[in-house]
Amino acid sequence: MTTVSLRFDDDMKRELDEICDEMGMNLTTFFTIYAKKVLRDRKIPFEISAPVDPFYSESNIRMIKKAEEQIREGKVVVKSMKELEQMEDE
């Protein structure tokens, strides 16, 4: 037998203990079940994903494509910073 030490936030540990208790098991049993599932299936038994960068959201991609189309059609006005500052003063 091997001992494994894990560090948890106090609240997370308490909540996990409570849930395991409701299921009639302790943390050792919980992690043993989890480990056996991983070994049997050779994958983590749930999906892990990172949040999508908001830059690549569907609405932003649509806006970028629309802007690209406007550029291709010559519907873009180009101004220097000096010209923009002068417009602001008007």
BAMARKE-676858 format. One line per 3 residues: number of its first residue (from 1); their letters; for each residue x, y, z of N, C-alpha, C. Coordinates in steps of 0.02 Angstrom, whole numbers, plus 50000, padded with zeros to 5 digits. Layout:
residues N
NUM> a> X:Y:Z:X:Y:Z:X:Y:Z; ...;
***
This chain:
residues 90
1> mtt> 50042:49940:50000:50000:50000:50000:50044:50062:50000; 50019:50115:49967:50053:50179:49963:50008:50234:49991; 50038:50281:50023:50000:50338:50049:50010:50397:50002;
4> vsl> 49956:50430:49984:49958:50489:49941:49930:50548:49981; 49966:50603:49981:49943:50663:50016:49919:50714:49964; 49862:50744:49977:49834:50795:49933:49820:50857:49974;
7> rfd> 49828:50915:49943:49811:50978:49977:49747:51005:49947; 49700:51023:49991:49636:51050:49970:49621:51113:50010; 49583:51157:49979:49554:51213:50015:49510:51183:50070;
10> ddm> 49509:51213:50129:49470:51186:50185:49397:51176:50168; 49367:51227:50136:49295:51222:50119:49283:51166:50068; 49326:51160:50018:49318:51108:49968:49323:51039:50001;
13> kre> 49370:51030:50046:49379:50966:50081:49317:50950:50121; 49291:50999:50157:49231:50989:50198:49171:50969:50154; 49162:51005:50099:49106:50989:50054:49113:50920:50023;
16> lde> 49174:50903:50003:49185:50837:49974:49174:50782:50025; 49197:50793:50087:49184:50745:50141:49108:50735:50151; 49071:50790:50151:48998:50786:50160:48965:50746:50104;
19> icd> 48984:50761:50042:48954:50726:49985:48972:50652:49986; 49035:50637:50001:49056:50567:50005:49017:50531:50060; 49009:50564:50117:48972:50535:50173:48900:50520:50152;
22> emg> 48869:50566:50115:48800:50555:50091:48797:50494:50045; 48852:50479:50011:48854:50421:49966:48878:50358:50001; 48892:50365:50065:48913:50307:50104:48986:50287:50095;
25> mnl> 49028:50336:50081:49100:50321:50073:49142:50376:50103; 49207:50363:50109:49253:50414:50132:49296:50437:50073; 49341:50484:50085:49382:50510:50030:49428:50457:49999;
28> ttf> 49453:50412:50040:49496:50358:50013:49457:50317:49962; 49396:50298:49980:49355:50259:49934:49339:50299:49871; 49323:50363:49880:49309:50407:49823:49367:50407:49774;
31> fti> 49427:50421:49798:49485:50425:49754:49504:50357:49726; 49492:50303:49763:49505:50236:49737:49459:50221:49678; 49395:50237:49686:49347:50227:49631:49368:50268:49570;
34> yak> 49386:50331:49582:49408:50375:49528:49469:50346:49492; 49518:50325:49530:49580:50298:49502:49566:50234:49462; 49523:50191:49487:49506:50129:49451:49471:50145:49385;
37> kvl> 49428:50194:49385:49393:50215:49324:49443:50241:49272; 49490:50282:49294:49542:50308:49249:49584:50251:49221; 49604:50205:49263:49645:50148:49241:49607:50104:49192;
40> rdr> 49543:50091:49206:49503:50048:49163:49491:50080:49094; 49472:50145:49094:49454:50178:49032:49513:50213:48997; 49568:50221:49035:49628:50255:49010:49613:50326:48988;
43> kip> 49567:50359:49024:49551:50429:49013:49520:50458:49076; 49521:50524:49081:49488:50557:49137:49413:50551:49126; 49375:50532:49176:49304:50517:49166:49258:50578:49161;
46> fei> 49284:50635:49141:49243:50694:49128:49282:50739:49082; 49247:50785:49050:49279:50830:49003:49313:50887:49039; 49373:50903:49018:49410:50960:49045:49419:51009:48987;
49> sap> 49399:51070:48998:49407:51120:48945:49425:51187:48976; 49455:51228:48935:49472:51296:48957:49420:51343:48929; 49408:51398:48963:49360:51446:48936:49383:51472:48868;
52> vdp> 49336:51484:48825:49351:51509:48759:49370:51583:48764; 49424:51600:48729:49445:51670:48727:49389:51710:48695; 49363:51763:48729:49307:51801:48702:49322:51830:48633;
55> fys> 49386:51839:48616:49403:51865:48550:49375:51819:48496; 49374:51753:48510:49352:51704:48460:49278:51685:48466; 49239:51726:48501:49168:51712:48507:49135:51719:48438;
58> esn> 49078:51686:48430:49044:51687:48365:49027:51759:48344; 49002:51799:48391:48983:51867:48374:49044:51909:48353; 49100:51900:48387:49159:51938:48369:49187:51916:48301;
61> irm> 49186:51852:48287:49209:51827:48222:49165:51856:48167; 49099:51858:48179:49054:51889:48129:49073:51962:48116; 49086:51999:48170:49105:52069:48163:49171:52076:48125;
64> ikk> 49219:52033:48138:49283:52035:48104:49273:52021:48029; 49233:51971:48013:49220:51954:47943:49185:52012:47907; 49138:52044:47943:49103:52102:47914:49153:52158:47901;
67> aee> 49198:52171:47948:49249:52223:47939:49295:52207:47880; 49314:52143:47874:49356:52123:47818:49321:52135:47751; 49256:52120:47750:49217:52131:47689:49214:52206:47672;
70> qir> 49204:52247:47723:49202:52320:47712:49269:52346:47686; 49323:52317:47711:49390:52337:47687:49398:52319:47614; 49378:52257:47596:49384:52234:47526:49342:52278:47479;
73> egk> 49284:52301:47503:49239:52341:47462:49257:52415:47463; 49310:52433:47499:49332:52502:47501:49287:52547:47543; 49251:52519:47588:49205:52557:47631:49238:52578:47696;
76> vvv> 49302:52592:47694:49339:52609:47754:49369:52679:47746; 49363:52719:47798:49393:52785:47798:49455:52782:47841; 49511:52804:47814:49574:52803:47851:49591:52874:47872;
79> ksm> 49603:52884:47935:49621:52950:47963:49683:52942:48006; 49724:52993:48006:49782:52993:48051:49758:53014:48120; 49800:53004:48169:49783:53024:48237:49773:53100:48241;
82> kel> 49814:53136:48204:49809:53209:48203:49741:53230:48175; 49720:53198:48120:49655:53213:48090:49598:53197:48138; 49604:53142:48173:49552:53123:48222:49548:53174:48279;
85> eqm> 49606:53196:48302:49607:53246:48356:49577:53312:48333; 49590:53330:48269:49561:53391:48242:49485:53385:48237; 49460:53326:48218:49388:53315:48214:49357:53321:48283;
88> ede> 49392:53298:48333:49367:53301:48401:49358:53373:48424; 49403:53417:48402:49402:53488:48422:49346:53527:48386; 49321:53502:48331:49269:53537:48292:49203:53537:48327;
***
